[in-house]
Amino acid sequence: GKTLTVTGKLARANWDTGKWAGYSAHAVKLQFRKKGSSTYTTLKTVKTSSTGTLKTTVTASVDGYYRYVFAGTSTTPAATAAGDFVDVK
């Protein structure tokens, strides 16, 4: 029943600088998969900050995996983060 803060960053290559740059003002889905299941459910949609960072909170109730999913745009492909496991005690 405690609150978790789930963070991340959406970045893409900047071909002018040759470096990764935060991808701002884009919607990213936070998904959850219960331990023992193979199906992720979308909990909420989070918008990236001006630097591409993601931050939101959820209430943990059961063991499972949290991940961010970006659907992509016309210039940037979709991306799915690996799930991070949370063990609820």
FISE-751719 format. One record per residue: x, y, z of N, C-alpha, C, O in turn. Coordinates in Angstrom, 2 decimals. Layout:
N
      n_xx      n_yy      n_zz     ca_xx     ca_yy     ca_zz      c_xx      c_yy      c_zz      o_xx      o_yy      o_zz
         X         Y         Z         X         Y         Z         X         Y         Z         X         Y         Z
...
end
This chain:
89
      n_xx      n_yy      n_zz     ca_xx     ca_yy     ca_zz      c_xx      c_yy      c_zz      o_xx      o_yy      o_zz
      0.79     -1.21      0.00      0.00      0.00      0.00      0.83      1.27      0.00      0.28      2.37      0.11
      2.14      1.14     -0.12      2.99      2.34     -0.11      3.09      2.95     -1.51      2.83      2.30     -2.52
      3.47      4.20     -1.52      3.60      4.93     -2.78      4.98      4.71     -3.39      6.00      4.84     -2.71
      5.00      4.38     -4.68      6.24      4.25     -5.43      6.38      5.44     -6.37      5.39      5.91     -6.93
      7.59      5.91     -6.52      7.89      6.92     -7.53      8.59      6.20     -8.68      9.63      5.58     -8.49
      8.00      6.29     -9.86      8.54      5.61    -11.04      9.14      6.68    -11.96      8.44      7.58    -12.42
     10.44      6.57    -12.21     11.14      7.57    -13.02     11.70      6.94    -14.29     11.81      5.72    -14.40
     12.06      7.79    -15.22     12.66      7.33    -16.46     13.07      8.52    -17.30     12.94      9.67    -16.88
     13.56      8.23    -18.49     13.92      9.30    -19.43     13.70      8.80    -20.84     14.07      7.67    -21.19
     13.09      9.65    -21.65     12.91      9.37    -23.06     13.92     10.21    -23.82     13.90     11.44    -23.76
     14.80      9.54    -24.53     15.86     10.25    -25.26     15.99      9.68    -26.67     15.64      8.52    -26.92
     16.49     10.50    -27.57     16.75     10.04    -28.93     18.05     10.67    -29.40     18.52     11.66    -28.84
     18.62     10.08    -30.42     19.90     10.56    -30.94     19.72     11.93    -31.62     18.77     12.15    -32.37
     20.65     12.82    -31.32     20.72     14.10    -32.02     21.86     13.97    -33.02     23.03     13.98    -32.62
     21.54     13.87    -34.29     22.57     13.61    -35.30     23.47     14.82    -35.54     24.56     14.67    -36.09
     23.04     16.00    -35.13     23.89     17.19    -35.28     25.02     17.21    -34.26     26.15     17.61    -34.57
     24.71     16.75    -33.03     25.72     16.76    -31.96     26.38     15.41    -31.76     27.44     15.31    -31.15
     25.74     14.34    -32.28     26.26     13.00    -32.06     26.02     12.49    -30.65     26.67     11.55    -30.21
     25.07     13.12    -29.94     24.78     12.74    -28.55     23.29     12.42    -28.41     22.48     12.71    -29.28
     22.97     11.80    -27.26     21.57     11.55    -26.92     20.98     12.82    -26.33     21.65     13.54    -25.58
     19.72     13.09    -26.66     19.05     14.28    -26.13     17.66     13.89    -25.64     17.00     13.05    -26.24
     17.23     14.52    -24.55     15.91     14.26    -24.02     14.84     14.64    -25.04     14.98     15.63    -25.76
     13.77     13.86    -25.08     12.69     14.06    -26.03     11.51     14.64    -25.25     10.82     13.91    -24.54
     11.30     15.92    -25.37     10.35     16.62    -24.50      8.91     16.59    -25.01      8.65     16.42    -26.20
      7.99     16.78    -24.07      6.56     16.97    -24.33      5.92     15.83    -25.13      5.12     16.06    -26.04
      6.29     14.59    -24.78      5.68     13.43    -25.44      5.00     12.53    -24.41      5.46     12.40    -23.27
      3.92     11.92    -24.83      3.16     11.03    -23.95      3.80      9.65    -23.92      4.14      9.08    -24.96
      3.95      9.12    -22.72      4.51      7.79    -22.50      3.59      7.06    -21.53      3.16      7.62    -20.52
      3.29      5.81    -21.83      2.40      5.03    -20.97      3.19      4.30    -19.89      4.23      3.71    -20.17
      2.69      4.34    -18.67      3.22      3.52    -17.59      2.36      2.27    -17.52      1.14      2.36    -17.38
      3.00      1.11    -17.61      2.28     -0.15    -17.59      2.72     -1.02    -16.42      3.83     -0.89    -15.90
      1.83     -1.92    -16.03      2.10     -2.85    -14.92      1.70     -4.27    -15.31      0.67     -4.49    -15.95
      2.54     -5.23    -14.92      2.23     -6.64    -15.12      2.39     -7.36    -13.79      3.46     -7.34    -13.18
      1.33     -8.00    -13.34      1.37     -8.75    -12.08      2.30     -9.95    -12.21      2.36    -10.58    -13.27
      3.02    -10.26    -11.14      3.90    -11.43    -11.12      3.10    -12.68    -11.48      2.02    -12.91    -10.94
      3.64    -13.47    -12.41      2.96    -14.68    -12.85      2.09    -14.48    -14.07      1.61    -15.45    -14.67
      1.88    -13.23    -14.45      1.08    -12.92    -15.63      2.00    -12.57    -16.79      3.18    -12.29    -16.59
      1.47    -12.59    -18.00      2.25    -12.19    -19.17      1.69    -10.94    -19.82      2.18    -10.50    -20.86
      0.65    -10.38    -19.21     -0.04     -9.24    -19.81      0.18     -7.95    -19.02     -0.03     -7.90    -17.81
      0.61     -6.92    -19.74      0.76     -5.60    -19.14     -0.53     -4.81    -19.30     -1.22     -4.91    -20.31
     -0.84     -4.01    -18.28     -1.99     -3.12    -18.29     -1.49     -1.68    -18.15     -0.59     -1.41    -17.35
     -2.06     -0.78    -18.91     -1.67      0.63    -18.80     -2.33      1.24    -17.57     -3.55      1.17    -17.40
     -1.50      1.85    -16.71     -2.00      2.49    -15.50     -2.30      3.96    -15.73     -3.31      4.48    -15.26
     -1.41      4.63    -16.46     -1.58      6.05    -16.72     -0.66      6.49    -17.84      0.26      5.76    -18.23
     -0.91      7.68    -18.33     -0.04      8.28    -19.35      0.67      9.46    -18.72      0.05     10.30    -18.06
      1.98      9.51    -18.94      2.83     10.56    -18.36      3.46     11.33    -19.49      3.87     10.74    -20.49
      3.57     12.64    -19.35      4.19     13.47    -20.37      5.64     13.76    -19.96      5.91     14.07    -18.80
      6.56     13.67    -20.92      7.96     13.95    -20.61      8.15     15.44    -20.34      7.44     16.28    -20.87
      9.14     15.73    -19.49      9.47     17.11    -19.16     10.26     17.75    -20.30     10.45     17.13    -21.34
     10.69     18.97    -20.11     11.47     19.67    -21.12     12.81     19.00    -21.38     13.44     19.24    -22.42
     13.26     18.16    -20.44     14.53     17.45    -20.61     14.32     15.96    -20.94     15.28     15.19    -21.01
     13.06     15.58    -21.14     12.76     14.19    -21.48     12.55     13.27    -20.31     12.32     12.07    -20.49
     12.62     13.80    -19.09     12.46     12.93    -17.92     10.99     12.61    -17.68     10.08     13.35    -18.06
     10.78     11.47    -17.02      9.46     10.98    -16.66      9.43     10.75    -15.16     10.38     10.24    -14.58
      8.34     11.15    -14.54      8.21     10.91    -13.10      6.73     10.88    -12.74      5.97     11.79    -13.07
      6.34      9.81    -12.06      4.97      9.69    -11.58      4.95      8.80    -10.34      5.96      8.18    -10.00
      3.82      8.74     -9.69      3.69      7.89     -8.51      2.55      6.90     -8.70      1.57      7.17     -9.41
      2.70      5.76     -8.07      1.66      4.72     -8.05      1.63      4.12     -6.65      2.59      4.24     -5.89
      0.54      3.48     -6.32      0.44      2.77     -5.05      0.67      1.29     -5.30     -0.05      0.67     -6.08
      1.66      0.72     -4.63      1.99     -0.70     -4.80      1.05     -1.55     -3.94      0.88     -1.30     -2.75
      0.45     -2.56     -4.57     -0.42     -3.46     -3.80     -0.05     -4.92     -3.98     -0.28     -5.73     -3.08
      0.52     -5.28     -5.14      0.94     -6.66     -5.39      2.29     -6.66     -6.09      2.69     -5.66     -6.69
      3.00     -7.80     -6.00      4.27     -7.95     -6.71      4.05     -7.82     -8.22      3.05     -8.29     -8.75
      5.00     -7.19     -8.88      4.88     -7.11    -10.33      5.92     -6.22    -10.96      6.84     -5.72    -10.30
      5.76     -6.02    -12.24      6.72     -5.29    -13.06      6.11     -4.00    -13.59      4.97     -3.99    -14.05
      6.87     -2.93    -13.51      6.46     -1.64    -14.06      7.37     -1.29    -15.23      8.58     -1.55    -15.19
      6.79     -0.69    -16.26      7.59     -0.27    -17.40      6.94      0.93    -18.09      5.74      1.17    -17.95
      7.77      1.69    -18.82      7.28      2.78    -19.65      7.27      2.32    -21.11      8.16      1.59    -21.54
      6.25      2.76    -21.86      6.12      2.42    -23.27      5.84      3.70    -24.06      4.89      4.44    -23.78
      6.68      3.94    -25.07      6.53      5.09    -25.96      6.04      4.57    -27.31      6.67      3.69    -27.89
      4.94      5.11    -27.81      4.32      4.61    -29.04      5.07      5.01    -30.30      4.88      4.40    -31.36
      5.92      6.02    -30.21      6.66      6.47    -31.37      5.96      7.64    -32.07      4.81      7.96    -31.79
      6.71      8.27    -33.00      6.18      9.37    -33.79      6.60      9.12    -35.25      7.18      8.09    -35.57
      6.29     10.06    -36.10      6.65      9.90    -37.51      8.17      9.93    -37.72      8.67      9.45    -38.73
      8.89     10.51    -36.75     10.36     10.62    -36.89     11.14      9.77    -35.90     12.36      9.65    -36.01
     10.45      9.19    -34.94     11.12      8.43    -33.88     10.38      7.11    -33.64      9.17      7.12    -33.42
     11.09      5.99    -33.67     10.41      4.70    -33.50      9.91      4.48    -32.07     10.35      5.14    -31.13
      9.00      3.54    -31.94      8.47      3.16    -30.64      9.57      2.55    -29.77     10.56      2.03    -30.28
      9.38      2.64    -28.46     10.35      2.08    -27.52      9.63      1.56    -26.29      8.66      2.16    -25.82
     10.11      0.43    -25.79      9.56     -0.17    -24.58     10.69     -0.46    -23.61     11.65     -1.15    -23.96
     10.57      0.05    -22.40     11.59     -0.20    -21.37     11.44     -1.62    -20.83     10.35     -2.20    -20.87
     12.52     -2.15    -20.32     12.45     -3.43    -19.61     11.66     -3.21    -18.33     11.74     -2.14    -17.73
     10.90     -4.19    -17.91     10.12     -4.06    -16.69     10.99     -4.12    -15.45     11.89     -4.95    -15.35
     10.72     -3.23    -14.50     11.39     -3.24    -13.19     10.49     -3.93    -12.20      9.32     -3.57    -12.05
     11.02     -4.92    -11.51     10.23     -5.71    -10.57     10.14     -5.04     -9.21     11.13     -4.53     -8.69
      8.93     -5.04     -8.65      8.70     -4.53     -7.30      8.12     -5.66     -6.45      7.10     -6.26     -6.80
      8.80     -5.93     -5.34      8.37     -6.96     -4.40      7.63     -6.28     -3.24      8.25     -5.56     -2.46
      6.35     -6.50     -3.14      5.54     -5.88     -2.09      5.59     -6.75     -0.86      5.24     -7.92     -0.89
      6.03     -6.17      0.22      6.17     -6.91      1.50      4.94     -6.71      2.36      4.87     -7.25      3.47
end
